[in-house]
Amino acid sequence: MSNNKIDGKQIASQVTEKVQERVERLKEQGVTPGLAVVLVGNNPASQTYVNNKTKTCERLGMHSVMIELEENITEQELLKHVETLNNDKKIHGILVQLPLPKQIDEDRVIAAISPLKDVDGFHPESVGKMMIGQPTFLSCTPFGIMKLLEYSDVEIAGKHAVIIGRSNIVGKPMGQLLLQKDATVTYCHSKTKDLHTFTKQADILVVATGRAKMIDASFIKEGAVVIDVGINRDEHNKLCGDVDFASAQAVASKITPVPGGVGPMTIAMLMENTCLAAENTLIN
Ligand SMILES: Nc1nc2c(c(=O)[nH]1)N[C@@H](CN(C=O)c1ccc(C(=O)N[C@@H](CCC(=O)O)C(=O)O)cc1)CN2
């Protein structure tokens, strides 16, 4: 099948256009949404992502602060920065870019962020609320995938969604969000035996394996919707996903590319969450 590509860049720009309108309304009420992005160390991919986040903020008229810290910073020092941001009235959203260096306990840092400013949706309080369907900040990648499915008119209720991957920031919340829309959900992971048996049943297949081009057409049911969360480099150092796009595109009814699929949505949903955090200050 051709012409079945889900254009994440285009959908992300539709989402950010709506966020921009909300930003303008907030500014009329004297509130400029503010995002603080904390980057620890010199990971080049992380540097690119945080730069894109602050640039997008600026483009949408939001206030943004980038805090760059040394690779060898202690956990205590990092926690102090988080505390300062928790108390900063100009900052509505706080994001600590992951991964963090090994001397720092990621869970402890995430738990230190005020749940009111947890625009990544990683805080245990946000995750708990998401699990029981209460309004909260949703983890940006799975939230972005739900938007991609909505904008692409993919029916979810009654469909069998198979998620490959069980990370706290993508796989686990992805399954929950699909379940809330009445999908039947199966989780697969690195210890799953006979992966094909499960993936071949998927109407919606979400792939977050972290292994370049691992999923080809042989894993996919004819007409399935395929969502690729991976970001890898192939043998020619070219960006690619966890799905072998050329092979999978021939059997999928709809499929996200890499780049230009899920990635741009992650940043768009971060903008939406930051805007929501600022709006919440007018209600609370
Ligand atoms: N605190 C967080 N850390 C990390 C998150 C997160 O949501 N919060 N997610 C990922 C990285 N990430 C955002 O931070 C992210 C990854 C990829 C993209 C993206 O737009 N990718 C492009 C390709 C970019 C390239 O050229 O390399 C695409 O897929 O089209 C955006 C955000 C881990 N850490």
The ligand as a Gaussian input file, in Angstrom:
#p B3LYP/6-31G(d) Opt

LIG

0 1
 N       12.221000      14.333000      29.952000
 C       12.091000      13.626000      28.831000
 N       13.133000      12.950000      28.349000
 C       12.959000      12.230000      27.191000
 C       11.719000      12.214000      26.508000
 C       10.644000      12.929000      27.057000
 O        9.492000      12.941000      26.529000
 N       10.870000      13.640000      28.211000
 N       11.603000      11.557000      25.290000
 C       12.786000      11.130000      24.587000
 C       13.453000      12.164000      23.716000
 N       12.583000      13.205000      23.133000
 C       12.126000      14.191000      23.923000
 O       12.667000      14.529000      24.929000
 C       12.359000      13.299000      21.725000
 C       12.873000      12.377000      20.856000
 C       12.700000      12.552000      19.466000
 C       12.031000      13.644000      18.965000
 C       11.899000      13.889000      17.499000
 O       11.272000      14.842000      17.097000
 N       12.519000      13.083000      16.649000
 C       12.574000      13.336000      15.245000
 C       13.960000      13.038000      14.734000
 C       14.980000      13.911000      15.424000
 C       16.411000      13.710000      14.933000
 O       16.687000      14.192000      13.840000
 O       17.204000      13.107000      15.685000
 C       11.548000      12.480000      14.511000
 O       11.268000      11.375000      14.986000
 O       11.077000      12.945000      13.491000
 C       11.505000      14.548000      19.852000
 C       11.675000      14.384000      21.209000
 C       13.831000      10.641000      25.577000
 N       14.011000      11.552000      26.663000

